[in-house]
Amino acid sequence: MSTHKFAGPIWSLFRIVVGLLFTLNGTGTVFGVLGAAGKSAAPLGQWPGWWAGLIQVVCGLLVLSGLFTTVAAVVASGSMAYAYFTVHQPQALLPSQNGGASAALYCWSFLAIAVIGAGPWSLDALRRRATAKPAAEPSPAPATT
């Protein structure tokens, strides 16, 4: 399969932007900053609001940095699926009718990130390069007498 030469960097940028936006949503919920205008922080420990915000902050930062990306993206995708089906879907069938478009987009974006990986611009890629064994140098041919 042939891929475009910019596929890796563009995928990394996609992951970074999705992680940043998710983190910003979480900081609005947990801390009452950088979120929706006029929205205050959820009470500490409140289910599901505060916990959902905490998942958004932690998983968003991990996905943004590309560290433990697959696990963080699976958790984030699952939390958005839960949010969609428990908060939005009971109001109406379609995301355009129930206000759940962002939850659905986050869910599918994180699922794609979990499946495809973090891309070349990530801490996961740095970890892989650092732990990869260098290619063994060929041993010299035995001397013949």
C-alpha positions as CSV (number, residue, x, y, z in Angstrom):
1,M,0.0,0.0,0.0
2,S,1.4,3.4,-1.0
3,T,1.0,6.3,1.5
4,H,1.5,9.9,0.9
5,K,4.8,11.3,2.2
6,F,2.9,13.7,4.5
7,A,0.6,11.1,5.9
8,G,2.6,10.5,9.1
9,P,3.1,14.2,10.0
10,I,-0.6,15.0,9.2
11,W,-1.8,12.1,11.3
12,S,0.4,13.4,14.2
13,L,-1.1,16.9,13.8
14,F,-4.6,15.4,13.8
15,R,-3.8,13.5,17.0
16,I,-2.3,16.7,18.6
17,V,-5.3,18.8,17.7
18,V,-7.9,16.3,18.9
19,G,-6.0,15.8,22.1
20,L,-5.7,19.6,22.7
21,L,-9.4,20.2,22.1
22,F,-10.4,17.3,24.4
23,T,-8.1,18.6,27.1
24,L,-9.6,22.1,26.8
25,N,-13.1,20.5,27.3
26,G,-11.9,18.8,30.4
27,T,-10.3,21.8,31.9
28,G,-13.5,23.7,31.6
29,T,-15.4,20.9,33.4
30,V,-12.8,20.2,36.1
31,F,-11.4,23.7,36.8
32,G,-13.9,26.0,35.2
33,V,-11.2,27.5,32.9
34,L,-10.6,27.4,29.1
35,G,-14.0,25.8,28.6
36,A,-17.4,27.1,27.5
37,A,-18.1,30.7,28.4
38,G,-20.0,31.1,31.6
39,K,-19.6,27.4,32.5
40,S,-18.4,26.7,36.0
41,A,-16.4,23.8,37.3
42,A,-18.3,20.6,38.2
43,P,-18.4,19.9,41.9
44,L,-15.4,17.7,43.0
45,G,-16.1,14.0,42.6
46,Q,-19.6,14.6,41.0
47,W,-20.7,11.7,38.8
48,P,-20.5,11.8,35.9
49,G,-19.5,15.4,35.2
50,W,-16.4,15.8,37.2
51,W,-15.1,12.3,36.4
52,A,-15.8,12.8,32.7
53,G,-13.8,16.0,32.9
54,L,-10.9,14.3,34.6
55,I,-10.9,11.6,31.9
56,Q,-10.9,14.4,29.3
57,V,-7.9,16.2,30.9
58,V,-5.8,13.1,31.5
59,C,-6.5,11.2,28.3
60,G,-6.4,14.5,26.3
61,L,-2.9,15.3,27.6
62,L,-1.7,11.7,26.9
63,V,-3.1,11.7,23.4
64,L,-1.8,15.3,22.8
65,S,1.7,14.2,23.8
66,G,1.5,10.8,22.1
67,L,2.3,9.0,25.3
68,F,0.5,5.7,26.0
69,T,-1.7,6.8,23.1
70,T,-3.5,3.6,22.4
71,V,-4.7,3.1,25.9
72,A,-5.6,6.7,26.4
73,A,-7.5,6.9,23.1
74,V,-9.5,3.7,23.9
75,V,-10.5,5.2,27.3
76,A,-11.4,8.5,25.7
77,S,-13.4,6.8,22.9
78,G,-15.3,4.7,25.4
79,S,-16.1,7.7,27.6
80,M,-17.5,9.6,24.6
81,A,-19.6,6.6,23.5
82,Y,-20.9,6.4,27.1
83,A,-21.7,10.2,27.0
84,Y,-23.4,9.9,23.6
85,F,-25.6,7.0,24.5
86,T,-26.5,8.1,28.1
87,V,-26.8,11.9,27.6
88,H,-27.5,12.6,24.0
89,Q,-29.1,9.7,22.3
90,P,-32.2,9.4,24.6
91,Q,-33.1,13.0,23.5
92,A,-33.3,12.1,19.8
93,L,-32.0,9.6,17.3
94,L,-29.6,11.7,15.3
95,P,-26.6,13.7,16.5
96,S,-27.8,16.7,14.6
97,Q,-31.0,16.6,16.7
98,N,-29.7,15.6,20.1
99,G,-26.6,17.8,20.4
100,G,-24.3,14.8,20.4
101,A,-22.3,15.6,17.3
102,S,-19.1,16.5,19.2
103,A,-19.4,13.4,21.4
104,A,-19.8,11.2,18.3
105,L,-16.9,12.8,16.5
106,Y,-14.6,12.5,19.5
107,C,-15.6,8.9,19.9
108,W,-14.8,7.9,16.3
109,S,-11.6,10.1,16.2
110,F,-10.2,8.5,19.3
111,L,-11.1,5.0,18.0
112,A,-9.1,5.8,14.8
113,I,-6.2,7.1,16.9
114,A,-6.3,3.9,19.0
115,V,-6.2,1.7,15.9
116,I,-3.8,3.6,13.7
117,G,-1.4,4.8,16.5
118,A,0.2,8.1,17.5
119,G,2.2,8.8,14.4
120,P,5.8,9.8,14.1
121,W,5.6,13.0,16.1
122,S,4.9,11.4,19.5
123,L,6.5,10.3,22.7
124,D,5.5,6.8,21.9
125,A,7.6,7.0,18.7
126,L,10.5,8.4,20.7
127,R,10.2,5.5,23.2
128,R,10.2,2.9,20.4
129,R,13.3,4.4,18.8
130,A,15.1,4.6,22.2
131,T,14.4,1.0,23.0
132,A,15.0,-0.4,19.5
133,K,18.2,-2.4,19.3
134,P,20.7,-1.1,16.8
135,A,21.3,-3.3,13.9
136,A,24.1,-5.8,14.7
137,E,27.3,-5.2,12.8
138,P,28.4,-8.1,10.7
139,S,31.0,-10.2,12.3
140,P,34.4,-10.4,10.5
141,A,34.9,-13.4,8.4
142,P,37.0,-16.1,10.0
143,A,40.6,-16.1,9.0
144,T,41.6,-18.9,6.7
145,T,45.0,-20.5,6.9
